[in-house]
Amino acid sequence: MQVSGPVVAVMCLLRWFGVPHRWAPVLVPVVSALGVGLWIFAHGLLSRADTFSYVAAWVAVSTSAATVWGFTWMASGQSGRS
């Protein structure tokens, strides 16, 4: 999907600007939803038949964005890492 790259880039910039890790669980779903929403709006594809595709797109983008914040090591209990 075309929106994963820009959302991951925004996440990288947020980390670079010093946003604390504690904001990651809020930022990832919100910024991913905004990115997918803008993509839907730009393409004018808002239809009920495509609802599952939009949800799947949000999950894919959120998963990509979560890697920037290191959600894999957070899930394993190593949240002390910076």
PDB file of N, CA, C and O in Angstrom, chain B, residues numbered from 101:
ATOM      1  N   MET B 101       0.843  -1.186   0.000  1.00  0.00           N
ATOM      2  CA  MET B 101       0.000   0.000   0.000  1.00  0.00           C
ATOM      3  C   MET B 101       0.889   1.249   0.000  1.00  0.00           C
ATOM      4  O   MET B 101       1.947   1.263   0.628  1.00  0.00           O
ATOM      5  N   GLN B 102       0.468   2.256  -0.681  1.00  0.00           N
ATOM      6  CA  GLN B 102       1.252   3.473  -0.862  1.00  0.00           C
ATOM      7  C   GLN B 102       1.411   4.299   0.399  1.00  0.00           C
ATOM      8  O   GLN B 102       2.290   5.158   0.452  1.00  0.00           O
ATOM      9  N   VAL B 103       0.612   4.076   1.390  1.00  0.00           N
ATOM     10  CA  VAL B 103       0.626   4.942   2.561  1.00  0.00           C
ATOM     11  C   VAL B 103       1.593   4.464   3.648  1.00  0.00           C
ATOM     12  O   VAL B 103       1.921   5.235   4.550  1.00  0.00           O
ATOM     13  N   SER B 104       2.047   3.235   3.585  1.00  0.00           N
ATOM     14  CA  SER B 104       2.950   2.721   4.628  1.00  0.00           C
ATOM     15  C   SER B 104       4.241   3.530   4.716  1.00  0.00           C
ATOM     16  O   SER B 104       4.689   3.868   5.812  1.00  0.00           O
ATOM     17  N   GLY B 105       4.831   3.835   3.585  1.00  0.00           N
ATOM     18  CA  GLY B 105       6.084   4.588   3.575  1.00  0.00           C
ATOM     19  C   GLY B 105       5.985   5.942   4.258  1.00  0.00           C
ATOM     20  O   GLY B 105       6.793   6.248   5.134  1.00  0.00           O
ATOM     21  N   PRO B 106       5.005   6.763   3.871  1.00  0.00           N
ATOM     22  CA  PRO B 106       4.883   8.062   4.543  1.00  0.00           C
ATOM     23  C   PRO B 106       4.571   7.962   6.039  1.00  0.00           C
ATOM     24  O   PRO B 106       5.075   8.761   6.828  1.00  0.00           O
ATOM     25  N   VAL B 107       3.756   7.001   6.429  1.00  0.00           N
ATOM     26  CA  VAL B 107       3.427   6.853   7.859  1.00  0.00           C
ATOM     27  C   VAL B 107       4.659   6.410   8.635  1.00  0.00           C
ATOM     28  O   VAL B 107       4.914   6.923   9.725  1.00  0.00           O
ATOM     29  N   VAL B 108       5.424   5.472   8.097  1.00  0.00           N
ATOM     30  CA  VAL B 108       6.655   5.046   8.756  1.00  0.00           C
ATOM     31  C   VAL B 108       7.636   6.216   8.833  1.00  0.00           C
ATOM     32  O   VAL B 108       8.326   6.380   9.839  1.00  0.00           O
ATOM     33  N   ALA B 109       7.701   7.020   7.792  1.00  0.00           N
ATOM     34  CA  ALA B 109       8.582   8.193   7.805  1.00  0.00           C
ATOM     35  C   ALA B 109       8.157   9.191   8.886  1.00  0.00           C
ATOM     36  O   ALA B 109       9.007   9.766   9.566  1.00  0.00           O
ATOM     37  N   VAL B 110       6.861   9.394   9.043  1.00  0.00           N
ATOM     38  CA  VAL B 110       6.366  10.286  10.106  1.00  0.00           C
ATOM     39  C   VAL B 110       6.748   9.725  11.478  1.00  0.00           C
ATOM     40  O   VAL B 110       7.147  10.476  12.369  1.00  0.00           O
ATOM     41  N   MET B 111       6.626   8.414  11.646  1.00  0.00           N
ATOM     42  CA  MET B 111       7.013   7.791  12.918  1.00  0.00           C
ATOM     43  C   MET B 111       8.504   7.978  13.184  1.00  0.00           C
ATOM     44  O   MET B 111       8.905   8.260  14.313  1.00  0.00           O
ATOM     45  N   CYS B 112       9.318   7.822  12.153  1.00  0.00           N
ATOM     46  CA  CYS B 112      10.762   8.045  12.306  1.00  0.00           C
ATOM     47  C   CYS B 112      11.051   9.489  12.707  1.00  0.00           C
ATOM     48  O   CYS B 112      11.887   9.747  13.573  1.00  0.00           O
ATOM     49  N   LEU B 113      10.363  10.410  12.078  1.00  0.00           N
ATOM     50  CA  LEU B 113      10.557  11.826  12.430  1.00  0.00           C
ATOM     51  C   LEU B 113      10.122  12.111  13.863  1.00  0.00           C
ATOM     52  O   LEU B 113      10.787  12.863  14.575  1.00  0.00           O
ATOM     53  N   LEU B 114       9.018  11.520  14.286  1.00  0.00           N
ATOM     54  CA  LEU B 114       8.563  11.724  15.667  1.00  0.00           C
ATOM     55  C   LEU B 114       9.597  11.199  16.660  1.00  0.00           C
ATOM     56  O   LEU B 114       9.858  11.839  17.678  1.00  0.00           O
ATOM     57  N   ARG B 115      10.181  10.048  16.373  1.00  0.00           N
ATOM     58  CA  ARG B 115      11.241   9.517  17.250  1.00  0.00           C
ATOM     59  C   ARG B 115      12.456  10.432  17.223  1.00  0.00           C
ATOM     60  O   ARG B 115      13.071  10.694  18.257  1.00  0.00           O
ATOM     61  N   TRP B 116      12.797  10.917  16.029  1.00  0.00           N
ATOM     62  CA  TRP B 116      13.958  11.786  15.890  1.00  0.00           C
ATOM     63  C   TRP B 116      13.754  13.098  16.655  1.00  0.00           C
ATOM     64  O   TRP B 116      14.704  13.657  17.204  1.00  0.00           O
ATOM     65  N   PHE B 117      12.507  13.584  16.687  1.00  0.00           N
ATOM     66  CA  PHE B 117      12.197  14.814  17.425  1.00  0.00           C
ATOM     67  C   PHE B 117      12.138  14.581  18.928  1.00  0.00           C
ATOM     68  O   PHE B 117      11.993  15.535  19.692  1.00  0.00           O
ATOM     69  N   GLY B 118      12.248  13.337  19.363  1.00  0.00           N
ATOM     70  CA  GLY B 118      12.328  13.050  20.792  1.00  0.00           C
ATOM     71  C   GLY B 118      11.009  12.729  21.470  1.00  0.00           C
ATOM     72  O   GLY B 118      10.909  12.840  22.692  1.00  0.00           O
ATOM     73  N   VAL B 119      10.006  12.340  20.721  1.00  0.00           N
ATOM     74  CA  VAL B 119       8.731  11.943  21.333  1.00  0.00           C
ATOM     75  C   VAL B 119       8.990  10.697  22.179  1.00  0.00           C
ATOM     76  O   VAL B 119       9.570   9.728  21.689  1.00  0.00           O
ATOM     77  N   PRO B 120       8.564  10.714  23.448  1.00  0.00           N
ATOM     78  CA  PRO B 120       8.825   9.568  24.335  1.00  0.00           C
ATOM     79  C   PRO B 120       8.118   8.287  23.873  1.00  0.00           C
ATOM     80  O   PRO B 120       7.071   8.330  23.227  1.00  0.00           O
ATOM     81  N   HIS B 121       8.722   7.158  24.222  1.00  0.00           N
ATOM     82  CA  HIS B 121       8.165   5.851  23.850  1.00  0.00           C
ATOM     83  C   HIS B 121       6.774   5.631  24.430  1.00  0.00           C
ATOM     84  O   HIS B 121       5.980   4.884  23.859  1.00  0.00           O
ATOM     85  N   ARG B 122       6.474   6.259  25.534  1.00  0.00           N
ATOM     86  CA  ARG B 122       5.155   6.031  26.149  1.00  0.00           C
ATOM     87  C   ARG B 122       4.005   6.504  25.258  1.00  0.00           C
ATOM     88  O   ARG B 122       2.866   6.075  25.447  1.00  0.00           O
ATOM     89  N   TRP B 123       4.285   7.380  24.294  1.00  0.00           N
ATOM     90  CA  TRP B 123       3.249   7.857  23.368  1.00  0.00           C
ATOM     91  C   TRP B 123       3.041   6.929  22.172  1.00  0.00           C
ATOM     92  O   TRP B 123       2.065   7.080  21.437  1.00  0.00           O
ATOM     93  N   ALA B 124       3.939   5.980  21.973  1.00  0.00           N
ATOM     94  CA  ALA B 124       3.871   5.095  20.811  1.00  0.00           C
ATOM     95  C   ALA B 124       2.557   4.316  20.707  1.00  0.00           C
ATOM     96  O   ALA B 124       2.005   4.229  19.610  1.00  0.00           O
ATOM     97  N   PRO B 125       2.025   3.741  21.808  1.00  0.00           N
ATOM     98  CA  PRO B 125       0.766   2.990  21.674  1.00  0.00           C
ATOM     99  C   PRO B 125      -0.424   3.850  21.238  1.00  0.00           C
ATOM    100  O   PRO B 125      -1.418   3.323  20.739  1.00  0.00           O
ATOM    101  N   VAL B 126      -0.329   5.148  21.420  1.00  0.00           N
ATOM    102  CA  VAL B 126      -1.381   6.053  20.954  1.00  0.00           C
ATOM    103  C   VAL B 126      -1.073   6.547  19.542  1.00  0.00           C
ATOM    104  O   VAL B 126      -1.956   6.597  18.686  1.00  0.00           O
ATOM    105  N   LEU B 127       0.169   6.907  19.310  1.00  0.00           N
ATOM    106  CA  LEU B 127       0.553   7.485  18.018  1.00  0.00           C
ATOM    107  C   LEU B 127       0.428   6.505  16.858  1.00  0.00           C
ATOM    108  O   LEU B 127      -0.013   6.882  15.773  1.00  0.00           O
ATOM    109  N   VAL B 128       0.812   5.255  17.078  1.00  0.00           N
ATOM    110  CA  VAL B 128       0.796   4.281  15.976  1.00  0.00           C
ATOM    111  C   VAL B 128      -0.600   4.114  15.387  1.00  0.00           C
ATOM    112  O   VAL B 128      -0.758   4.288  14.179  1.00  0.00           O
ATOM    113  N   PRO B 129      -1.623   3.785  16.178  1.00  0.00           N
ATOM    114  CA  PRO B 129      -2.946   3.608  15.564  1.00  0.00           C
ATOM    115  C   PRO B 129      -3.545   4.901  15.025  1.00  0.00           C
ATOM    116  O   PRO B 129      -4.225   4.891  13.999  1.00  0.00           O
ATOM    117  N   VAL B 130      -3.297   6.005  15.708  1.00  0.00           N
ATOM    118  CA  VAL B 130      -3.887   7.277  15.274  1.00  0.00           C
ATOM    119  C   VAL B 130      -3.260   7.763  13.971  1.00  0.00           C
ATOM    120  O   VAL B 130      -3.977   8.108  13.032  1.00  0.00           O
ATOM    121  N   VAL B 131      -1.940   7.792  13.906  1.00  0.00           N
ATOM    122  CA  VAL B 131      -1.275   8.265  12.691  1.00  0.00           C
ATOM    123  C   VAL B 131      -1.537   7.303  11.529  1.00  0.00           C
ATOM    124  O   VAL B 131      -1.679   7.734  10.385  1.00  0.00           O
ATOM    125  N   SER B 132      -1.602   6.008  11.821  1.00  0.00           N
ATOM    126  CA  SER B 132      -1.920   5.030  10.774  1.00  0.00           C
ATOM    127  C   SER B 132      -3.332   5.242  10.243  1.00  0.00           C
ATOM    128  O   SER B 132      -3.558   5.187   9.034  1.00  0.00           O
ATOM    129  N   ALA B 133      -4.275   5.482  11.139  1.00  0.00           N
ATOM    130  CA  ALA B 133      -5.658   5.744  10.714  1.00  0.00           C
ATOM    131  C   ALA B 133      -5.740   7.028   9.893  1.00  0.00           C
ATOM    132  O   ALA B 133      -6.462   7.085   8.897  1.00  0.00           O
ATOM    133  N   LEU B 134      -5.007   8.053  10.305  1.00  0.00           N
ATOM    134  CA  LEU B 134      -4.998   9.299   9.532  1.00  0.00           C
ATOM    135  C   LEU B 134      -4.406   9.076   8.144  1.00  0.00           C
ATOM    136  O   LEU B 134      -4.925   9.591   7.153  1.00  0.00           O
ATOM    137  N   GLY B 135      -3.326   8.312   8.075  1.00  0.00           N
ATOM    138  CA  GLY B 135      -2.709   8.034   6.788  1.00  0.00           C
ATOM    139  C   GLY B 135      -3.633   7.264   5.857  1.00  0.00           C
ATOM    140  O   GLY B 135      -3.770   7.610   4.684  1.00  0.00           O
ATOM    141  N   VAL B 136      -4.267   6.219   6.383  1.00  0.00           N
ATOM    142  CA  VAL B 136      -5.200   5.436   5.565  1.00  0.00           C
ATOM    143  C   VAL B 136      -6.412   6.286   5.197  1.00  0.00           C
ATOM    144  O   VAL B 136      -6.904   6.211   4.071  1.00  0.00           O
ATOM    145  N   GLY B 137      -6.892   7.092   6.137  1.00  0.00           N
ATOM    146  CA  GLY B 137      -8.030   7.974   5.857  1.00  0.00           C
ATOM    147  C   GLY B 137      -7.724   8.972   4.757  1.00  0.00           C
ATOM    148  O   GLY B 137      -8.554   9.211   3.879  1.00  0.00           O
ATOM    149  N   LEU B 138      -6.540   9.553   4.802  1.00  0.00           N
ATOM    150  CA  LEU B 138      -6.147  10.483   3.735  1.00  0.00           C
ATOM    151  C   LEU B 138      -6.018   9.773   2.393  1.00  0.00           C
ATOM    152  O   LEU B 138      -6.376  10.328   1.354  1.00  0.00           O
ATOM    153  N   TRP B 139      -5.503   8.543   2.418  1.00  0.00           N
ATOM    154  CA  TRP B 139      -5.389   7.766   1.186  1.00  0.00           C
ATOM    155  C   TRP B 139      -6.773   7.477   0.605  1.00  0.00           C
ATOM    156  O   TRP B 139      -6.980   7.601  -0.602  1.00  0.00           O
ATOM    157  N   ILE B 140      -7.714   7.093   1.460  1.00  0.00           N
ATOM    158  CA  ILE B 140      -9.090   6.829   1.006  1.00  0.00           C
ATOM    159  C   ILE B 140      -9.708   8.103   0.439  1.00  0.00           C
ATOM    160  O   ILE B 140     -10.327   8.081  -0.625  1.00  0.00           O
ATOM    161  N   PHE B 141      -9.538   9.207   1.152  1.00  0.00           N
ATOM    162  CA  PHE B 141     -10.092  10.486   0.704  1.00  0.00           C
ATOM    163  C   PHE B 141      -9.501  10.909  -0.639  1.00  0.00           C
ATOM    164  O   PHE B 141     -10.216  11.372  -1.528  1.00  0.00           O
ATOM    165  N   ALA B 142      -8.192  10.744  -0.772  1.00  0.00           N
ATOM    166  CA  ALA B 142      -7.524  11.156  -2.013  1.00  0.00           C
ATOM    167  C   ALA B 142      -7.966  10.328  -3.212  1.00  0.00           C
ATOM    168  O   ALA B 142      -7.984  10.825  -4.338  1.00  0.00           O
ATOM    169  N   HIS B 143      -8.316   9.088  -2.980  1.00  0.00           N
ATOM    170  CA  HIS B 143      -8.723   8.218  -4.069  1.00  0.00           C
ATOM    171  C   HIS B 143     -10.238   8.136  -4.235  1.00  0.00           C
ATOM    172  O   HIS B 143     -10.723   7.549  -5.202  1.00  0.00           O
ATOM    173  N   GLY B 144     -10.984   8.715  -3.303  1.00  0.00           N
ATOM    174  CA  GLY B 144     -12.438   8.730  -3.403  1.00  0.00           C
ATOM    175  C   GLY B 144     -13.059   7.341  -3.444  1.00  0.00           C
ATOM    176  O   GLY B 144     -14.032   7.109  -4.162  1.00  0.00           O
ATOM    177  N   LEU B 145     -12.496   6.424  -2.675  1.00  0.00           N
ATOM    178  CA  LEU B 145     -12.937   5.039  -2.729  1.00  0.00           C
ATOM    179  C   LEU B 145     -13.759   4.617  -1.509  1.00  0.00           C
ATOM    180  O   LEU B 145     -13.728   3.444  -1.139  1.00  0.00           O
ATOM    181  N   LEU B 146     -14.469   5.502  -0.894  1.00  0.00           N
ATOM    182  CA  LEU B 146     -15.205   5.170   0.318  1.00  0.00           C
ATOM    183  C   LEU B 146     -16.494   4.437  -0.037  1.00  0.00           C
ATOM    184  O   LEU B 146     -17.472   5.054  -0.458  1.00  0.00           O
ATOM    185  N   SER B 147     -16.488   3.119   0.136  1.00  0.00           N
ATOM    186  CA  SER B 147     -17.684   2.319  -0.126  1.00  0.00           C
ATOM    187  C   SER B 147     -17.783   1.213   0.917  1.00  0.00           C
ATOM    188  O   SER B 147     -16.778   0.762   1.466  1.00  0.00           O
ATOM    189  N   ARG B 148     -18.997   0.793   1.172  1.00  0.00           N
ATOM    190  CA  ARG B 148     -19.218  -0.256   2.168  1.00  0.00           C
ATOM    191  C   ARG B 148     -18.586  -1.572   1.740  1.00  0.00           C
ATOM    192  O   ARG B 148     -18.108  -2.332   2.582  1.00  0.00           O
ATOM    193  N   ALA B 149     -18.579  -1.844   0.463  1.00  0.00           N
ATOM    194  CA  ALA B 149     -18.024  -3.098  -0.039  1.00  0.00           C
ATOM    195  C   ALA B 149     -16.520  -3.213   0.222  1.00  0.00           C
ATOM    196  O   ALA B 149     -15.987  -4.320   0.299  1.00  0.00           O
ATOM    197  N   ASP B 150     -15.850  -2.098   0.355  1.00  0.00           N
ATOM    198  CA  ASP B 150     -14.402  -2.101   0.569  1.00  0.00           C
ATOM    199  C   ASP B 150     -14.001  -1.928   2.029  1.00  0.00           C
ATOM    200  O   ASP B 150     -12.821  -1.737   2.320  1.00  0.00           O
ATOM    201  N   THR B 151     -14.949  -1.992   2.944  1.00  0.00           N
ATOM    202  CA  THR B 151     -14.663  -1.751   4.359  1.00  0.00           C
ATOM    203  C   THR B 151     -13.575  -2.672   4.889  1.00  0.00           C
ATOM    204  O   THR B 151     -12.661  -2.218   5.578  1.00  0.00           O
ATOM    205  N   PHE B 152     -13.664  -3.969   4.573  1.00  0.00           N
ATOM    206  CA  PHE B 152     -12.648  -4.897   5.072  1.00  0.00           C
ATOM    207  C   PHE B 152     -11.270  -4.540   4.524  1.00  0.00           C
ATOM    208  O   PHE B 152     -10.277  -4.655   5.243  1.00  0.00           O
ATOM    209  N   SER B 153     -11.192  -4.117   3.285  1.00  0.00           N
ATOM    210  CA  SER B 153      -9.912  -3.715   2.706  1.00  0.00           C
ATOM    211  C   SER B 153      -9.321  -2.534   3.447  1.00  0.00           C
ATOM    212  O   SER B 153      -8.106  -2.462   3.632  1.00  0.00           O
ATOM    213  N   TYR B 154     -10.172  -1.601   3.877  1.00  0.00           N
ATOM    214  CA  TYR B 154      -9.680  -0.441   4.630  1.00  0.00           C
ATOM    215  C   TYR B 154      -9.144  -0.859   5.995  1.00  0.00           C
ATOM    216  O   TYR B 154      -8.111  -0.362   6.445  1.00  0.00           O
ATOM    217  N   VAL B 155      -9.847  -1.769   6.645  1.00  0.00           N
ATOM    218  CA  VAL B 155      -9.379  -2.259   7.947  1.00  0.00           C
ATOM    219  C   VAL B 155      -8.062  -3.018   7.779  1.00  0.00           C
ATOM    220  O   VAL B 155      -7.132  -2.838   8.564  1.00  0.00           O
ATOM    221  N   ALA B 156      -7.991  -3.864   6.755  1.00  0.00           N
ATOM    222  CA  ALA B 156      -6.752  -4.595   6.487  1.00  0.00           C
ATOM    223  C   ALA B 156      -5.605  -3.637   6.179  1.00  0.00           C
ATOM    224  O   ALA B 156      -4.469  -3.870   6.592  1.00  0.00           O
ATOM    225  N   ALA B 157      -5.897  -2.581   5.466  1.00  0.00           N
ATOM    226  CA  ALA B 157      -4.866  -1.577   5.157  1.00  0.00           C
ATOM    227  C   ALA B 157      -4.380  -0.909   6.436  1.00  0.00           C
ATOM    228  O   ALA B 157      -3.182  -0.688   6.610  1.00  0.00           O
ATOM    229  N   TRP B 158      -5.316  -0.586   7.332  1.00  0.00           N
ATOM    230  CA  TRP B 158      -4.938   0.044   8.603  1.00  0.00           C
ATOM    231  C   TRP B 158      -4.061  -0.891   9.428  1.00  0.00           C
ATOM    232  O   TRP B 158      -3.084  -0.448  10.032  1.00  0.00           O
ATOM    233  N   VAL B 159      -4.400  -2.181   9.459  1.00  0.00           N
ATOM    234  CA  VAL B 159      -3.591  -3.152  10.203  1.00  0.00           C
ATOM    235  C   VAL B 159      -2.192  -3.240   9.606  1.00  0.00           C
ATOM    236  O   VAL B 159      -1.205  -3.263  10.341  1.00  0.00           O
ATOM    237  N   ALA B 160      -2.099  -3.290   8.292  1.00  0.00           N
ATOM    238  CA  ALA B 160      -0.792  -3.373   7.636  1.00  0.00           C
ATOM    239  C   ALA B 160       0.054  -2.135   7.915  1.00  0.00           C
ATOM    240  O   ALA B 160       1.246  -2.246   8.200  1.00  0.00           O
ATOM    241  N   VAL B 161      -0.555  -0.972   7.833  1.00  0.00           N
ATOM    242  CA  VAL B 161       0.180   0.278   8.078  1.00  0.00           C
ATOM    243  C   VAL B 161       0.578   0.377   9.546  1.00  0.00           C
ATOM    244  O   VAL B 161       1.697   0.786   9.855  1.00  0.00           O
ATOM    245  N   SER B 162      -0.323   0.008  10.452  1.00  0.00           N
ATOM    246  CA  SER B 162      -0.011   0.049  11.882  1.00  0.00           C
ATOM    247  C   SER B 162       1.138  -0.892  12.229  1.00  0.00           C
ATOM    248  O   SER B 162       2.012  -0.547  13.024  1.00  0.00           O
ATOM    249  N   THR B 163       1.132  -2.066  11.638  1.00  0.00           N
ATOM    250  CA  THR B 163       2.207  -3.024  11.884  1.00  0.00           C
ATOM    251  C   THR B 163       3.550  -2.474  11.421  1.00  0.00           C
ATOM    252  O   THR B 163       4.557  -2.603  12.116  1.00  0.00           O
ATOM    253  N   SER B 164       3.556  -1.868  10.260  1.00  0.00           N
ATOM    254  CA  SER B 164       4.796  -1.258   9.767  1.00  0.00           C
ATOM    255  C   SER B 164       5.243  -0.113  10.656  1.00  0.00           C
ATOM    256  O   SER B 164       6.428   0.011  10.968  1.00  0.00           O
ATOM    257  N   ALA B 165       4.303   0.721  11.064  1.00  0.00           N
ATOM    258  CA  ALA B 165       4.641   1.871  11.905  1.00  0.00           C
ATOM    259  C   ALA B 165       5.113   1.434  13.290  1.00  0.00           C
ATOM    260  O   ALA B 165       5.962   2.094  13.890  1.00  0.00           O
ATOM    261  N   ALA B 166       4.578   0.342  13.796  1.00  0.00           N
ATOM    262  CA  ALA B 166       4.964  -0.135  15.127  1.00  0.00           C
ATOM    263  C   ALA B 166       6.421  -0.580  15.168  1.00  0.00           C
ATOM    264  O   ALA B 166       7.059  -0.504  16.218  1.00  0.00           O
ATOM    265  N   THR B 167       6.949  -1.039  14.047  1.00  0.00           N
ATOM    266  CA  THR B 167       8.343  -1.483  14.040  1.00  0.00           C
ATOM    267  C   THR B 167       9.305  -0.328  14.310  1.00  0.00           C
ATOM    268  O   THR B 167      10.401  -0.544  14.827  1.00  0.00           O
ATOM    269  N   VAL B 168       8.907   0.884  13.968  1.00  0.00           N
ATOM    270  CA  VAL B 168       9.758   2.050  14.223  1.00  0.00           C
ATOM    271  C   VAL B 168       9.961   2.243  15.718  1.00  0.00           C
ATOM    272  O   VAL B 168      11.032   2.663  16.157  1.00  0.00           O
ATOM    273  N   TRP B 169       8.934   1.936  16.496  1.00  0.00           N
ATOM    274  CA  TRP B 169       8.992   2.128  17.941  1.00  0.00           C
ATOM    275  C   TRP B 169       9.493   0.888  18.668  1.00  0.00           C
ATOM    276  O   TRP B 169       9.638   0.908  19.890  1.00  0.00           O
ATOM    277  N   GLY B 170       9.761  -0.192  17.936  1.00  0.00           N
ATOM    278  CA  GLY B 170      10.282  -1.396  18.566  1.00  0.00           C
ATOM    279  C   GLY B 170       9.245  -2.178  19.339  1.00  0.00           C
ATOM    280  O   GLY B 170       9.533  -2.674  20.428  1.00  0.00           O
ATOM    281  N   PHE B 171       8.048  -2.298  18.802  1.00  0.00           N
ATOM    282  CA  PHE B 171       7.000  -3.008  19.523  1.00  0.00           C
ATOM    283  C   PHE B 171       7.342  -4.471  19.756  1.00  0.00           C
ATOM    284  O   PHE B 171       6.800  -5.075  20.681  1.00  0.00           O
ATOM    285  N   THR B 172       8.210  -5.057  18.964  1.00  0.00           N
ATOM    286  CA  THR B 172       8.545  -6.465  19.176  1.00  0.00           C
ATOM    287  C   THR B 172       9.310  -6.651  20.473  1.00  0.00           C
ATOM    288  O   THR B 172       9.024  -7.588  21.218  1.00  0.00           O
ATOM    289  N   TRP B 173      10.276  -5.787  20.766  1.00  0.00           N
ATOM    290  CA  TRP B 173      10.982  -5.930  22.040  1.00  0.00           C
ATOM    291  C   TRP B 173      10.130  -5.429  23.195  1.00  0.00           C
ATOM    292  O   TRP B 173      10.315  -5.887  24.323  1.00  0.00           O
ATOM    293  N   MET B 174       9.210  -4.512  22.961  1.00  0.00           N
ATOM    294  CA  MET B 174       8.315  -4.080  24.036  1.00  0.00           C
ATOM    295  C   MET B 174       7.404  -5.233  24.462  1.00  0.00           C
ATOM    296  O   MET B 174       7.140  -5.421  25.649  1.00  0.00           O
ATOM    297  N   ALA B 175       6.935  -5.993  23.492  1.00  0.00           N
ATOM    298  CA  ALA B 175       6.051  -7.114  23.785  1.00  0.00           C
ATOM    299  C   ALA B 175       6.784  -8.200  24.547  1.00  0.00           C
ATOM    300  O   ALA B 175       6.165  -8.947  25.305  1.00  0.00           O
ATOM    301  N   SER B 176       8.074  -8.300  24.363  1.00  0.00           N
ATOM    302  CA  SER B 176       8.843  -9.336  25.066  1.00  0.00           C
ATOM    303  C   SER B 176       9.267  -8.911  26.461  1.00  0.00           C
ATOM    304  O   SER B 176       9.973  -9.653  27.143  1.00  0.00           O
ATOM    305  N   GLY B 177       8.847  -7.723  26.900  1.00  0.00           N
ATOM    306  CA  GLY B 177       9.128  -7.288  28.265  1.00  0.00           C
ATOM    307  C   GLY B 177      10.410  -6.507  28.424  1.00  0.00           C
ATOM    308  O   GLY B 177      10.839  -6.278  29.555  1.00  0.00           O
ATOM    309  N   GLN B 178      11.025  -6.099  27.371  1.00  0.00           N
ATOM    310  CA  GLN B 178      12.270  -5.342  27.452  1.00  0.00           C
ATOM    311  C   GLN B 178      12.012  -3.858  27.250  1.00  0.00           C
ATOM    312  O   GLN B 178      12.719  -3.204  26.484  1.00  0.00           O
ATOM    313  N   SER B 179      11.022  -3.329  27.918  1.00  0.00           N
ATOM    314  CA  SER B 179      10.608  -1.947  27.671  1.00  0.00           C
ATOM    315  C   SER B 179      11.577  -0.906  28.204  1.00  0.00           C
ATOM    316  O   SER B 179      11.356   0.289  28.013  1.00  0.00           O
ATOM    317  N   GLY B 180      12.641  -1.327  28.865  1.00  0.00           N
ATOM    318  CA  GLY B 180      13.607  -0.367  29.360  1.00  0.00           C
ATOM    319  C   GLY B 180      14.553   0.151  28.289  1.00  0.00           C
ATOM    320  O   GLY B 180      15.345   1.061  28.535  1.00  0.00           O
ATOM    321  N   ARG B 181      14.469  -0.424  27.115  1.00  0.00           N
ATOM    322  CA  ARG B 181      15.344  -0.017  26.017  1.00  0.00           C
ATOM    323  C   ARG B 181      14.957   1.361  25.493  1.00  0.00           C
ATOM    324  O   ARG B 181      13.772   1.690  25.447  1.00  0.00           O
ATOM    325  N   SER B 182      15.930   2.166  25.100  1.00  0.00           N
ATOM    326  CA  SER B 182      15.621   3.518  24.607  1.00  0.00           C
ATOM    327  C   SER B 182      15.560   3.575  23.109  1.00  0.00           C
ATOM    328  O   SER B 182      15.311   4.638  22.541  1.00  0.00           O
TER     329      SER B 182
END
